[in-house]
Amino acid sequence: MTIHREIGDRGGEGNDLSGLGIAYAELGDARRAIGYYEQALAIHREIGDRRGEGNALGNLGIAYKNLGDARRAIGCYEQAIAIRQQIGDLMGVATDSFNMALLHVQQGEGRAPCPWPSRQRRSLGKSATPSMRSGRKGLWLNCSGVKPRQAAGHPRPKSWPALGR
């Protein structure tokens, strides 16, 4: 990060801050992670890096979820999804939508609303990789009307909520 600051690479600095946030999140320190994600978000907004902004918001959503602040987590996910839709980041939309849907289920709200029009849901299903169709991401795609195929050796645990229609 020091080098990025010295050479004036704000994008690199923002990515470094996100990386530090991820490291602290992995260590279980969500509050410290949030501090780094917020710094990264400010930089990405300052330089107009929409992808970086979406990534920081998605990471903030996860951190707030881990702190038990569902309202703030959902707000971050909604902002991230809107940005990712604008820039055409289908994988990011799927990831943040899944995280938000899972949070709704964990909160006892049943299924979360699907943020994509049906045309986009079909498009994602056709472009999804086999790994997206299996496991946790597959649950989101199934919510969108795409039937996931389980990858060999990766059965869906019975404890995962059924988000499908």
DSSP file (Angstrom, degrees, kcal/mol; ACC not computed):
  #  RESIDUE AA STRUCTURE BP1 BP2  ACC     N-H-->O    O-->H-N    N-H-->O    O-->H-N    TCO  KAPPA ALPHA  PHI   PSI    X-CA   Y-CA   Z-CA
    1    1 A M     >        0   0    0      0, 0.0     4,-2.3     0, 0.0     5,-0.2   0.000 360.0 360.0 360.0 -36.2    0.0    0.0    0.0
    2    2 A T  H  >  +     0   0    0      1,-0.2     4,-2.6     2,-0.2     5,-0.2   0.913 360.0  49.0 -58.9 -43.9    2.9    2.4    0.7
    3    3 A I  H  > S+     0   0    0      1,-0.2     4,-2.3     2,-0.2     6,-0.2   0.920 109.3  52.0 -63.9 -43.5    4.2    2.1   -2.8
    4    4 A H  H  4>S+     0   0    0      1,-0.2     5,-2.6     2,-0.2     4,-0.5   0.891 112.2  47.0 -60.8 -38.3    0.7    2.7   -4.3
    5    5 A R  H ><5S+     0   0    0     -4,-2.3     3,-0.9     3,-0.2    -2,-0.2   0.924 110.6  52.2 -66.9 -43.6    0.5    5.9   -2.1
    6    6 A E  H 3<5S+     0   0    0     -4,-2.6    -2,-0.2     1,-0.2    -1,-0.2   0.866 114.9  40.8 -62.4 -37.1    4.0    7.0   -3.1
    7    7 A I  T 3<5S-     0   0    0     -4,-2.3    -1,-0.2    -5,-0.2    -2,-0.2   0.442 114.1-115.0 -93.1   1.3    3.3    6.7   -6.8
    8    8 A G  T < 5 +     0   0    0     -3,-0.9     2,-1.4    -4,-0.5    -3,-0.2   0.755  60.0 153.5  75.9  24.4   -0.2    8.1   -6.5
    9    9 A D     >< +     0   0    0     -5,-2.6     4,-2.2    -6,-0.2    -1,-0.2  -0.682  13.4 174.0 -88.6  87.4   -2.0    5.0   -7.6
   10   10 A R  H  > S+     0   0    0     -2,-1.4     4,-2.6     1,-0.2    -1,-0.2   0.867  76.6  54.1 -65.6 -37.2   -5.4    5.5   -5.9
   11   11 A G  H  > S+     0   0    0      2,-0.2     4,-2.3     1,-0.2    -1,-0.2   0.929 109.8  47.1 -62.7 -44.3   -6.9    2.4   -7.5
   12   12 A G  H  > S+     0   0    0      2,-0.2     4,-2.4     1,-0.2    -2,-0.2   0.889 111.2  52.2 -63.0 -39.4   -4.1    0.2   -6.2
   13   13 A E  H  X S+     0   0    0     -4,-2.2     4,-2.5     2,-0.2    -2,-0.2   0.918 109.1  49.9 -62.6 -43.5   -4.4    1.8   -2.8
   14   14 A G  H  X S+     0   0    0     -4,-2.6     4,-2.2     1,-0.2    -2,-0.2   0.911 111.1  48.8 -61.6 -42.7   -8.1    1.1   -2.7
   15   15 A N  H  X S+     0   0    0     -4,-2.3     4,-2.3     2,-0.2    -1,-0.2   0.889 110.2  51.9 -64.3 -38.9   -7.5   -2.6   -3.7
   16   16 A D  H  X S+     0   0    0     -4,-2.4     4,-2.2     2,-0.2    -2,-0.2   0.915 109.0  50.1 -62.7 -42.9   -4.8   -2.8   -1.0
   17   17 A L  H  X S+     0   0    0     -4,-2.5     4,-2.2     1,-0.2    -2,-0.2   0.898 109.9  50.7 -63.2 -40.2   -7.3   -1.5    1.6
   18   18 A S  H  X S+     0   0    0     -4,-2.2     4,-2.6     1,-0.2    -1,-0.2   0.916 108.5  52.8 -61.9 -42.1   -9.9   -4.0    0.4
   19   19 A G  H  X S+     0   0    0     -4,-2.3     4,-2.3     1,-0.2    -2,-0.2   0.890 108.4  49.5 -61.0 -40.1   -7.3   -6.8    0.8
   20   20 A L  H  X S+     0   0    0     -4,-2.2     4,-2.5     2,-0.2    -1,-0.2   0.898 109.8  52.2 -64.8 -39.4   -6.6   -5.7    4.4
   21   21 A G  H  X S+     0   0    0     -4,-2.2     4,-2.4     1,-0.2    -2,-0.2   0.920 109.1  49.2 -61.0 -43.5  -10.3   -5.8    5.1
   22   22 A I  H  X S+     0   0    0     -4,-2.6     4,-2.5     2,-0.2    -2,-0.2   0.910 109.8  52.2 -62.4 -41.9  -10.5   -9.3    3.7
   23   23 A A  H  X S+     0   0    0     -4,-2.3     4,-1.4     1,-0.2    -2,-0.2   0.928 112.0  44.9 -61.2 -45.5   -7.6  -10.4    5.9
   24   24 A Y  H  <>S+     0   0    0     -4,-2.5     5,-2.7     1,-0.2     4,-0.3   0.867 111.0  54.0 -68.2 -34.6   -9.2   -9.0    9.0
   25   25 A A  H ><5S+     0   0    0     -4,-2.4     3,-1.5     1,-0.2    -2,-0.2   0.923 106.9  51.3 -62.6 -42.9  -12.5  -10.5    8.1
   26   26 A E  H 3<5S+     0   0    0     -4,-2.5    -1,-0.2     1,-0.3    -2,-0.2   0.817 107.1  54.0 -63.2 -30.3  -10.8  -13.9    7.8
   27   27 A L  T 3<5S-     0   0    0     -4,-1.4    -1,-0.3    -5,-0.2    -2,-0.2   0.503 122.6-109.2 -80.8  -3.9   -9.3  -13.4   11.2
   28   28 A G  T < 5S+     0   0    0     -3,-1.5     2,-1.0    -4,-0.3    -3,-0.2   0.580  81.4 126.8  89.0  10.5  -12.8  -12.7   12.6
   29   29 A D     >< +     0   0    0     -5,-2.7     4,-2.1     1,-0.2     5,-0.1  -0.660  24.0 165.0-101.8  77.0  -12.4   -9.0   13.2
   30   30 A A  H  > S+     0   0    0     -2,-1.0     4,-2.5     1,-0.2    -1,-0.2   0.845  71.4  56.7 -64.0 -35.9  -15.4   -7.7   11.2
   31   31 A R  H  > S+     0   0    0      2,-0.2     4,-1.5     1,-0.2    -1,-0.2   0.924 110.2  43.6 -64.1 -43.3  -15.2   -4.2   12.8
   32   32 A R  H  > S+     0   0    0      2,-0.2     4,-1.6     1,-0.2    -1,-0.2   0.893 111.9  54.6 -67.8 -38.6  -11.7   -3.7   11.7
   33   33 A A  H  X S+     0   0    0     -4,-2.1     4,-2.8     1,-0.2    -2,-0.2   0.912 104.2  55.2 -59.1 -42.8  -12.5   -5.1    8.3
   34   34 A I  H  X S+     0   0    0     -4,-2.5     4,-2.8     1,-0.2    -1,-0.2   0.892 103.2  55.8 -59.1 -40.5  -15.3   -2.6    7.9
   35   35 A G  H  X S+     0   0    0     -4,-1.5     4,-1.6     1,-0.2    -1,-0.2   0.915 111.8  42.3 -58.7 -43.6  -12.9    0.3    8.5
   36   36 A Y  H  X S+     0   0    0     -4,-1.6     4,-2.5     2,-0.2    -2,-0.2   0.901 113.4  52.0 -71.1 -40.4  -10.7   -0.9    5.7
   37   37 A Y  H  X S+     0   0    0     -4,-2.8     4,-2.8     1,-0.2    -2,-0.2   0.898 109.2  51.0 -62.0 -39.4  -13.7   -1.6    3.4
   38   38 A E  H  X S+     0   0    0     -4,-2.8     4,-2.2     2,-0.2    -1,-0.2   0.891 110.3  48.7 -66.4 -38.6  -15.1    1.9    4.0
   39   39 A Q  H  X S+     0   0    0     -4,-1.6     4,-2.0    -5,-0.2    -2,-0.2   0.921 113.0  47.9 -64.4 -42.9  -11.7    3.5    3.2
   40   40 A A  H  X S+     0   0    0     -4,-2.5     4,-2.8     1,-0.2     5,-0.2   0.919 110.0  52.7 -62.6 -43.4  -11.5    1.4    0.0
   41   41 A L  H  X S+     0   0    0     -4,-2.8     4,-2.5     1,-0.2     5,-0.2   0.916 107.6  51.3 -58.8 -44.9  -15.1    2.4   -0.9
   42   42 A A  H  X S+     0   0    0     -4,-2.2     4,-2.3     1,-0.2    -1,-0.2   0.910 112.5  46.0 -60.7 -42.5  -14.3    6.1   -0.5
   43   43 A I  H  X S+     0   0    0     -4,-2.0     4,-2.2     2,-0.2     6,-0.2   0.937 111.7  50.3 -66.8 -46.0  -11.3    5.8   -2.8
   44   44 A H  H  X>S+     0   0    0     -4,-2.8     5,-2.5     1,-0.2     4,-0.6   0.885 113.3  46.8 -61.5 -38.0  -13.2    3.8   -5.5
   45   45 A R  H ><5S+     0   0    0     -4,-2.5     3,-0.7    -5,-0.2    -1,-0.2   0.916 109.8  54.4 -67.1 -42.2  -16.0    6.4   -5.4
   46   46 A E  H 3<5S+     0   0    0     -4,-2.3    -2,-0.2     1,-0.2    -1,-0.2   0.880 115.7  37.4 -59.0 -40.6  -13.4    9.2   -5.7
   47   47 A I  H 3<5S-     0   0    0     -4,-2.2    -1,-0.2    -5,-0.1    -2,-0.2   0.443 112.9-114.3 -95.4   0.1  -11.8    7.8   -8.8
   48   48 A G  T <<5 +     0   0    0     -3,-0.7     2,-1.3    -4,-0.6    -3,-0.2   0.770  58.5 155.9  76.5  25.6  -15.0    6.5  -10.4
   49   49 A D     >< +     0   0    0     -5,-2.5     4,-2.2    -6,-0.2    -1,-0.2  -0.704  15.1 178.6 -87.8  91.7  -14.1    2.8  -10.1
   50   50 A R  H  > S+     0   0    0     -2,-1.3     4,-2.6     1,-0.2    -1,-0.2   0.868  78.2  52.5 -65.9 -38.0  -17.6    1.3  -10.2
   51   51 A R  H  > S+     0   0    0      2,-0.2     4,-2.4     1,-0.2    -1,-0.2   0.935 111.7  46.3 -63.4 -45.1  -16.3   -2.3  -10.0
   52   52 A G  H  > S+     0   0    0      2,-0.2     4,-2.6     1,-0.2    -2,-0.2   0.877 111.5  52.8 -62.9 -38.0  -14.2   -1.5   -7.0
   53   53 A E  H  X S+     0   0    0     -4,-2.2     4,-2.4    -9,-0.2    -2,-0.2   0.928 110.0  47.4 -62.8 -46.0  -17.2    0.3   -5.4
   54   54 A G  H  X S+     0   0    0     -4,-2.6     4,-2.4     1,-0.2    -2,-0.2   0.900 112.0  50.2 -62.2 -41.1  -19.4   -2.7   -6.0
   55   55 A N  H  X S+     0   0    0     -4,-2.4     4,-2.5     2,-0.2    -2,-0.2   0.928 110.9  48.5 -63.2 -44.7  -16.8   -5.0   -4.5
   56   56 A A  H  X S+     0   0    0     -4,-2.6     4,-2.5     1,-0.2    -2,-0.2   0.903 112.0  49.2 -63.3 -40.8  -16.3   -2.8   -1.4
   57   57 A L  H  X S+     0   0    0     -4,-2.4     4,-2.3     2,-0.2    -1,-0.2   0.905 110.7  50.0 -65.7 -40.9  -20.1   -2.7   -0.9
   58   58 A G  H  X S+     0   0    0     -4,-2.4     4,-1.9     2,-0.2    -2,-0.2   0.917 112.0  48.2 -61.9 -42.6  -20.4   -6.4   -1.2
   59   59 A N  H  X S+     0   0    0     -4,-2.5     4,-2.4     1,-0.2    -2,-0.2   0.893 110.0  52.1 -64.8 -39.7  -17.6   -6.9    1.3
   60   60 A L  H  X S+     0   0    0     -4,-2.5     4,-3.0     1,-0.2     5,-0.3   0.900 106.3  55.0 -62.2 -39.9  -19.3   -4.4    3.7
   61   61 A G  H  X S+     0   0    0     -4,-2.3     4,-2.3     1,-0.2    -2,-0.2   0.925 109.1  46.7 -58.4 -44.8  -22.5   -6.4    3.4
   62   62 A I  H  X S+     0   0    0     -4,-1.9     4,-2.4     2,-0.2    -1,-0.2   0.926 112.9  49.4 -63.1 -44.4  -20.8   -9.5    4.5
   63   63 A A  H  X S+     0   0    0     -4,-2.4     4,-1.3     1,-0.2    -2,-0.2   0.921 111.9  47.3 -63.9 -43.9  -19.0   -7.8    7.4
   64   64 A Y  H  X>S+     0   0    0     -4,-3.0     5,-2.6     1,-0.2     4,-0.6   0.890 110.6  53.1 -65.4 -37.4  -22.3   -6.2    8.6
   65   65 A K  H ><5S+     0   0    0     -4,-2.3     3,-1.4    -5,-0.3    -2,-0.2   0.930 106.9  52.3 -59.5 -44.6  -24.0   -9.6    8.3
   66   66 A N  H 3<5S+     0   0    0     -4,-2.4    -1,-0.2     1,-0.3    -2,-0.2   0.769 108.2  51.1 -65.0 -25.4  -21.2  -11.1   10.4
   67   67 A L  H 3<5S-     0   0    0     -4,-1.3    -1,-0.3    -3,-0.2    -2,-0.2   0.538 119.9-111.7 -84.6  -7.8  -21.8   -8.4   13.1
   68   68 A G  T <<5S+     0   0    0     -3,-1.4     2,-1.2    -4,-0.6    -3,-0.2   0.614  76.6 132.8  87.3  12.8  -25.5   -9.2   13.1
   69   69 A D     >< +     0   0    0     -5,-2.6     4,-2.2     1,-0.2     5,-0.2  -0.667  23.0 168.4 -98.1  78.9  -26.6   -5.9   11.5
   70   70 A A  H  > S+     0   0    0     -2,-1.2     4,-2.9     1,-0.2     5,-0.2   0.863  70.7  57.4 -61.7 -39.2  -28.9   -7.2    8.9
   71   71 A R  H  > S+     0   0    0      1,-0.2     4,-1.9     2,-0.2    -1,-0.2   0.936 111.7  40.7 -60.8 -47.6  -30.4   -3.8    7.9
   72   72 A R  H  > S+     0   0    0      2,-0.2     4,-2.2     1,-0.2    -1,-0.2   0.883 114.0  54.3 -68.9 -37.3  -27.0   -2.3    7.1
   73   73 A A  H  X S+     0   0    0     -4,-2.2     4,-2.7     1,-0.2    -2,-0.2   0.942 109.4  47.0 -60.5 -47.7  -25.9   -5.5    5.3
   74   74 A I  H  X S+     0   0    0     -4,-2.9     4,-2.8     1,-0.2    -1,-0.2   0.892 109.8  54.1 -63.5 -39.6  -29.0   -5.5    3.1
   75   75 A G  H  X S+     0   0    0     -4,-1.9     4,-1.9    -5,-0.2    -1,-0.2   0.909 110.9  46.0 -59.8 -41.9  -28.5   -1.8    2.3
   76   76 A C  H  X S+     0   0    0     -4,-2.2     4,-2.7     2,-0.2    -2,-0.2   0.923 112.7  49.8 -66.9 -44.1  -24.9   -2.6    1.2
   77   77 A Y  H  X S+     0   0    0     -4,-2.7     4,-2.9     1,-0.2     5,-0.2   0.920 109.7  51.5 -60.7 -43.1  -26.0   -5.6   -0.9
   78   78 A E  H  X S+     0   0    0     -4,-2.8     4,-2.1     1,-0.2    -1,-0.2   0.914 112.2  45.8 -61.8 -42.5  -28.7   -3.5   -2.6
   79   79 A Q  H  X S+     0   0    0     -4,-1.9     4,-2.2    -5,-0.2    -1,-0.2   0.919 113.6  49.6 -65.3 -42.5  -26.3   -0.8   -3.5
   80   80 A A  H  X S+     0   0    0     -4,-2.7     4,-2.8     1,-0.2    -2,-0.2   0.921 110.5  50.1 -62.0 -44.0  -23.7   -3.4   -4.7
   81   81 A I  H  X S+     0   0    0     -4,-2.9     4,-2.5     1,-0.2    -1,-0.2   0.914 109.4  51.2 -61.6 -43.9  -26.3   -5.2   -6.9
   82   82 A A  H  X S+     0   0    0     -4,-2.1     4,-1.9    -5,-0.2    -1,-0.2   0.924 113.3  44.8 -61.0 -44.3  -27.5   -1.9   -8.5
   83   83 A I  H  X S+     0   0    0     -4,-2.2     4,-1.9     1,-0.2    -2,-0.2   0.937 112.9  50.3 -64.6 -46.1  -23.9   -1.0   -9.4
   84   84 A R  H  X>S+     0   0    0     -4,-2.8     5,-2.6     1,-0.2     4,-0.7   0.859 109.2  51.7 -63.9 -35.6  -23.1   -4.4  -10.7
   85   85 A Q  H ><5S+     0   0    0     -4,-2.5     3,-0.7     3,-0.2    -1,-0.2   0.922 108.6  52.2 -64.0 -42.8  -26.2   -4.4  -12.8
   86   86 A Q  H 3<5S+     0   0    0     -4,-1.9    -2,-0.2     1,-0.2    -1,-0.2   0.857 115.1  40.1 -62.0 -36.5  -25.2   -1.1  -14.3
   87   87 A I  H 3<5S-     0   0    0     -4,-1.9    -1,-0.2    -5,-0.1    -2,-0.2   0.446 113.9-113.7 -96.0   0.4  -21.7   -2.3  -15.3
   88   88 A G  T <<5 +     0   0    0     -3,-0.7     2,-1.5    -4,-0.7    -3,-0.2   0.768  59.7 154.1  77.9  25.5  -22.9   -5.8  -16.4
   89   89 A D     >< +     0   0    0     -5,-2.6     4,-2.3     1,-0.2    -1,-0.2  -0.652  11.0 171.1 -88.8  83.3  -21.1   -7.8  -13.7
   90   90 A L  H  > S+     0   0    0     -2,-1.5     4,-2.6     1,-0.2    -1,-0.2   0.877  75.0  52.2 -64.4 -39.4  -23.5  -10.8  -13.7
   91   91 A M  H  > S+     0   0    0      1,-0.2     4,-2.6     2,-0.2    -1,-0.2   0.915 110.7  48.8 -63.7 -41.5  -21.3  -12.9  -11.4
   92   92 A G  H  > S+     0   0    0      2,-0.2     4,-2.7     1,-0.2     5,-0.3   0.906 110.9  49.7 -64.1 -41.6  -21.2  -10.0   -8.9
   93   93 A V  H  X S+     0   0    0     -4,-2.3     4,-2.6     1,-0.2     5,-0.2   0.926 112.4  48.6 -61.9 -44.2  -25.0   -9.6   -9.0
   94   94 A A  H  X S+     0   0    0     -4,-2.6     4,-2.4     2,-0.2    -2,-0.2   0.918 113.3  46.9 -62.4 -44.0  -25.4  -13.3   -8.5
   95   95 A T  H  X S+     0   0    0     -4,-2.6     4,-2.5     2,-0.2    -2,-0.2   0.952 116.6  41.8 -64.4 -50.7  -23.0  -13.4   -5.5
   96   96 A D  H  X S+     0   0    0     -4,-2.7     4,-2.3     1,-0.2    -1,-0.2   0.866 114.8  52.0 -67.5 -35.2  -24.5  -10.3   -3.8
   97   97 A S  H  X S+     0   0    0     -4,-2.6     4,-2.8    -5,-0.3    -1,-0.2   0.911 110.4  48.4 -66.2 -41.7  -28.0  -11.5   -4.5
   98   98 A F  H  X S+     0   0    0     -4,-2.4     4,-3.0    -5,-0.2     5,-0.2   0.947 111.5  49.7 -61.8 -47.6  -27.3  -14.9   -3.1
   99   99 A N  H  X S+     0   0    0     -4,-2.5     4,-1.9     1,-0.2    -2,-0.2   0.899 114.0  45.8 -58.9 -40.9  -25.8  -13.3    0.1
  100  100 A M  H  X S+     0   0    0     -4,-2.3     4,-2.3     2,-0.2    -1,-0.2   0.907 112.8  49.7 -69.1 -41.3  -28.8  -11.1    0.5
  101  101 A A  H  X S+     0   0    0     -4,-2.8     4,-2.3     1,-0.2    -2,-0.2   0.916 110.6  50.2 -63.5 -42.7  -31.3  -13.9   -0.1
  102  102 A L  H  X S+     0   0    0     -4,-3.0     4,-2.8     1,-0.2    -1,-0.2   0.898 109.2  51.8 -61.9 -40.4  -29.5  -16.1    2.4
  103  103 A L  H  X S+     0   0    0     -4,-1.9     4,-1.8    -5,-0.2    -1,-0.2   0.914 108.4  51.1 -62.9 -42.7  -29.6  -13.3    4.9
  104  104 A H  H  <>S+     0   0    0     -4,-2.3     5,-2.6     2,-0.2     6,-0.3   0.923 112.1  47.1 -59.1 -44.0  -33.3  -12.9    4.4
  105  105 A V  H ><5S+     0   0    0     -4,-2.3     3,-1.9     1,-0.2     5,-0.4   0.922 110.3  51.8 -64.6 -43.9  -33.8  -16.6    5.0
  106  106 A Q  H 3<5S+     0   0    0     -4,-2.8    -1,-0.2     1,-0.3    -2,-0.2   0.804 105.9  55.9 -62.8 -28.5  -31.6  -16.5    8.1
  107  107 A Q  T 3<5S-     0   0    0     -4,-1.8    -1,-0.3    -5,-0.2    -2,-0.2   0.429 121.8-109.8 -82.2   0.9  -33.8  -13.7    9.4
  108  108 A G  T < 5S+     0   0    0     -3,-1.9    -3,-0.2    -4,-0.1    -2,-0.1   0.705  83.9 124.3  80.5  21.0  -36.8  -15.9    9.0
  109  109 A E      < -     0   0    0     -5,-2.6    -4,-0.2     1,-0.3     2,-0.2   0.346  61.4-140.1 -95.7   6.0  -38.3  -14.0    6.0
  110  110 A G        +     0   0    0     -5,-0.4    -1,-0.3    -6,-0.3     2,-0.2  -0.514  65.2   7.6  72.3-137.5  -38.5  -16.9    3.6
  111  111 A R  S    S-     0   0    0     -2,-0.2    -9,-0.1    -3,-0.1     3,-0.0  -0.553  72.2-133.8 -83.1 143.3  -37.5  -16.1    0.1
  112  112 A A        -     0   0    0     -2,-0.2   -11,-0.1     1,-0.1     2,-0.1  -0.611  34.8 -92.9 -87.4 153.3  -36.0  -12.8   -0.9
  113  113 A P        -     0   0    0      0, 0.0    -1,-0.1     0, 0.0   -12,-0.0  -0.397  39.3-118.1 -64.6 143.9  -37.2  -10.9   -3.9
  114  114 A C        -     0   0    0      1,-0.1    -3,-0.0    29,-0.1   -17,-0.0  -0.734  18.0-154.7 -85.0 126.2  -35.3  -11.6   -7.1
  115  115 A P        +     0   0    0      0, 0.0    -1,-0.1     0, 0.0   -22,-0.0   0.524  66.3  80.9 -81.9  -3.6  -33.7   -8.3   -8.3
  116  116 A W  S    S-     0   0    0      2,-0.0    -2,-0.1   -23,-0.0     2,-0.1  -0.807  80.0-117.9-107.6 142.5  -33.5   -9.3  -12.0
  117  117 A P    >>  -     0   0    0      0, 0.0     4,-1.9     0, 0.0     3,-0.7  -0.389  40.4-105.5 -63.1 154.9  -36.1   -9.3  -14.7
  118  118 A S  H 3> S+     0   0    0      1,-0.2     4,-2.4     2,-0.2     5,-0.2   0.821 119.0  60.4 -57.8 -33.4  -36.8  -12.8  -16.0
  119  119 A R  H 3> S+     0   0    0      1,-0.2     4,-1.9     2,-0.2    -1,-0.2   0.919 107.8  44.6 -60.5 -43.5  -34.9  -12.1  -19.3
  120  120 A Q  H <> S+     0   0    0     -3,-0.7     4,-2.5     2,-0.2    -1,-0.2   0.868 109.7  55.7 -69.9 -35.6  -31.7  -11.4  -17.3
  121  121 A R  H  X S+     0   0    0     -4,-1.9     4,-2.2     1,-0.2    -2,-0.2   0.927 109.4  46.6 -61.7 -43.6  -32.3  -14.5  -15.1
  122  122 A R  H  X S+     0   0    0     -4,-2.4     4,-1.9     1,-0.2    -1,-0.2   0.901 111.2  52.6 -64.1 -40.0  -32.5  -16.7  -18.2
  123  123 A S  H  X S+     0   0    0     -4,-1.9     4,-1.7     1,-0.2    -2,-0.2   0.913 109.5  48.1 -62.9 -43.6  -29.3  -15.1  -19.6
  124  124 A L  H  X S+     0   0    0     -4,-2.5     4,-1.3     1,-0.2    -1,-0.2   0.919 108.8  54.5 -63.3 -42.6  -27.4  -15.7  -16.4
  125  125 A G  H  < S+     0   0    0     -4,-2.2    -1,-0.2     1,-0.2    -2,-0.2   0.879 109.4  47.5 -59.4 -38.3  -28.5  -19.3  -16.3
  126  126 A K  H  < S+     0   0    0     -4,-1.9    -1,-0.2     1,-0.2    -2,-0.2   0.834 117.3  42.0 -71.8 -32.1  -27.2  -19.9  -19.9
  127  127 A S  H  < S+     0   0    0     -4,-1.7    -1,-0.2    -5,-0.2    -2,-0.2   0.528  88.0 116.7 -93.3  -5.2  -23.9  -18.3  -19.2
  128  128 A A     <  -     0   0    0     -4,-1.3    -3,-0.0    -3,-0.2    -4,-0.0  -0.339  63.5-127.8 -66.7 141.8  -23.4  -19.8  -15.8
  129  129 A T    >>  -     0   0    0      1,-0.1     4,-1.6     5,-0.0     3,-0.7  -0.438  28.2-104.1 -80.3 161.6  -20.4  -22.1  -15.4
  130  130 A P  H 3> S+     0   0    0      0, 0.0     4,-0.7     0, 0.0    19,-0.2   0.873 123.5  55.3 -54.9 -36.5  -20.9  -25.6  -14.0
  131  131 A S  H 34 S+     0   0    0      1,-0.2     3,-0.4     2,-0.2     7,-0.3   0.835 105.8  51.7 -68.2 -29.6  -19.4  -24.4  -10.7
  132  132 A M  H <4 S+     0   0    0     -3,-0.7     9,-0.3     1,-0.2    -1,-0.2   0.826 106.6  54.6 -71.6 -30.0  -22.0  -21.6  -10.5
  133  133 A R  H  < S+     0   0    0     -4,-1.6     2,-0.3     4,-0.1    -1,-0.2   0.629 106.7  60.0 -79.9 -12.0  -24.7  -24.1  -11.0
  134  134 A S  S >X S+     0   0    0     -4,-0.7     4,-1.1    -3,-0.4     3,-0.5  -0.707  97.1   5.1-112.0 165.7  -23.6  -26.3   -8.1
  135  135 A G  H 3> S-     0   0    0     19,-0.4     4,-1.0    -2,-0.3     3,-0.2  -0.220 120.1 -19.4  66.4-151.8  -23.3  -25.6   -4.4
  136  136 A R  H >> S+     0   0    0      1,-0.2     4,-1.0     2,-0.2     3,-0.7   0.865 137.1  52.7 -64.0 -40.3  -24.3  -22.3   -2.8
  137  137 A K  H <> S+     0   0    0     -3,-0.5     4,-2.1     1,-0.2     3,-0.5   0.874 102.7  61.5 -63.3 -34.6  -24.3  -20.2   -6.0
  138  138 A G  H 3X S+     0   0    0     -4,-1.1     4,-2.6    -7,-0.3    -1,-0.2   0.818  95.3  60.9 -60.3 -30.8  -26.6  -22.9   -7.5
  139  139 A L  H <X S+     0   0    0     -4,-1.0     4,-1.7    -3,-0.7    -1,-0.2   0.900 105.9  46.6 -63.0 -39.5  -29.1  -22.1   -4.9
  140  140 A W  H  X S+     0   0    0     -4,-1.0     4,-1.1    -3,-0.5    -2,-0.2   0.937 112.6  48.8 -66.9 -45.3  -29.3  -18.5   -6.1
  141  141 A L  H  <>S+     0   0    0     -4,-2.1     5,-2.4    -9,-0.3     3,-0.4   0.881 108.9  53.7 -63.1 -36.2  -29.6  -19.6   -9.7
  142  142 A N  H ><5S+     0   0    0     -4,-2.6     3,-1.8     1,-0.2    23,-0.8   0.877 103.0  57.3 -64.3 -36.0  -32.3  -22.0   -8.7
  143  143 A C  H 3<5S+     0   0    0     -4,-1.7    -1,-0.2     1,-0.3    -2,-0.2   0.809 104.3  54.7 -60.1 -28.6  -34.1  -19.1   -7.1
  144  144 A S  T 3<5S-     0   0    0     -4,-1.1    -1,-0.3    -3,-0.4    -2,-0.2   0.355 129.3 -96.4 -89.0   5.9  -34.0  -17.5  -10.6
  145  145 A G  T < 5S+     0   0    0     -3,-1.8     2,-0.5     1,-0.3    -3,-0.2   0.506  86.0 125.6  94.9   4.5  -35.6  -20.5  -12.2
  146  146 A V      < -     0   0    0     -5,-2.4    -1,-0.3    -6,-0.1    -2,-0.2  -0.855  59.1-132.6 -98.3 128.3  -32.5  -22.3  -13.4
  147  147 A K        -     0   0    0     -2,-0.5     2,-0.1    -3,-0.1    -8,-0.1  -0.700  23.6-139.2 -82.0 114.7  -32.2  -25.9  -12.2
  148  148 A P        -     0   0    0      0, 0.0     2,-0.5     0, 0.0   -14,-0.1  -0.435   4.7-142.3 -74.0 146.9  -28.7  -26.4  -10.8
  149  149 A R        -     0   0    0    -19,-0.2     2,-0.3    -2,-0.1   -11,-0.1  -0.923  23.0-121.2-103.4 132.9  -26.7  -29.6  -11.5
  150  150 A Q        -     0   0    0     -2,-0.5     2,-0.1   -16,-0.1   -16,-0.1  -0.572  24.8-125.1 -74.8 131.1  -24.7  -30.9   -8.6
  151  151 A A    >   -     0   0    0      3,-0.4     3,-2.5    -2,-0.3   -16,-0.1  -0.466  41.3 -86.3 -71.1 147.0  -21.0  -31.1   -9.4
  152  152 A A  T 3  S+     0   0    0      1,-0.3    -1,-0.1    -2,-0.1     0, 0.0  -0.314 116.0  11.1 -56.4 129.7  -19.5  -34.5   -8.8
  153  153 A G  T 3  S+     0   0    0     -3,-0.1    -1,-0.3     1,-0.1    -2,-0.1   0.532 109.4  92.6  80.0   5.6  -18.5  -34.8   -5.2
  154  154 A H    <   +     0   0    0     -3,-2.5   -19,-0.4     2,-0.0    -3,-0.4  -0.492  53.0 175.0-129.3  64.1  -20.3  -31.6   -4.2
  155  155 A P        -     0   0    0      0, 0.0   -21,-0.0     0, 0.0    -3,-0.0  -0.356  40.5-103.9 -68.6 151.8  -23.8  -32.5   -3.0
  156  156 A R        -     0   0    0    -21,-0.1    -6,-0.0     1,-0.1    -2,-0.0  -0.641  38.7-119.7 -76.0 121.4  -26.0  -29.8   -1.6
  157  157 A P    >   -     0   0    0      0, 0.0     3,-1.4     0, 0.0    -1,-0.1  -0.339  13.4-128.9 -61.0 142.9  -26.1  -30.1    2.2
  158  158 A K  T 3  S+     0   0    0      1,-0.3     4,-0.1     4,-0.0    -2,-0.0   0.734 104.8  67.1 -64.7 -22.4  -29.6  -30.6    3.6
  159  159 A S  T 3  S+     0   0    0      2,-0.1    -1,-0.3     3,-0.0     3,-0.1   0.680  78.0  97.7 -75.3 -16.5  -29.0  -27.8    6.0
  160  160 A W  S <  S-     0   0    0     -3,-1.4     2,-0.1     1,-0.1    -4,-0.0  -0.500  85.1-108.8 -71.8 140.5  -28.9  -25.2    3.2
  161  161 A P        -     0   0    0      0, 0.0     2,-0.9     0, 0.0    -1,-0.1  -0.377  24.6-119.1 -69.6 146.8  -32.2  -23.4    2.7
  162  162 A A        +     0   0    0      1,-0.2   -23,-0.0    -4,-0.1    -4,-0.0  -0.778  36.3 171.2 -87.0 109.0  -34.2  -24.2   -0.4
  163  163 A L        +     0   0    0     -2,-0.9    -1,-0.2   -24,-0.1   -51,-0.1   0.443  37.8 116.0 -96.9  -1.6  -34.5  -20.9   -2.2
  164  164 A G              0   0    0      1,-0.1   -21,-0.2   -20,-0.1   -22,-0.1  -0.140 360.0 360.0 -70.6 163.7  -36.0  -22.3   -5.4
  165  165 A R              0   0    0    -23,-0.8    -1,-0.1     0, 0.0   -22,-0.1   0.464 360.0 360.0 -74.7 360.0  -39.4  -21.6   -6.8
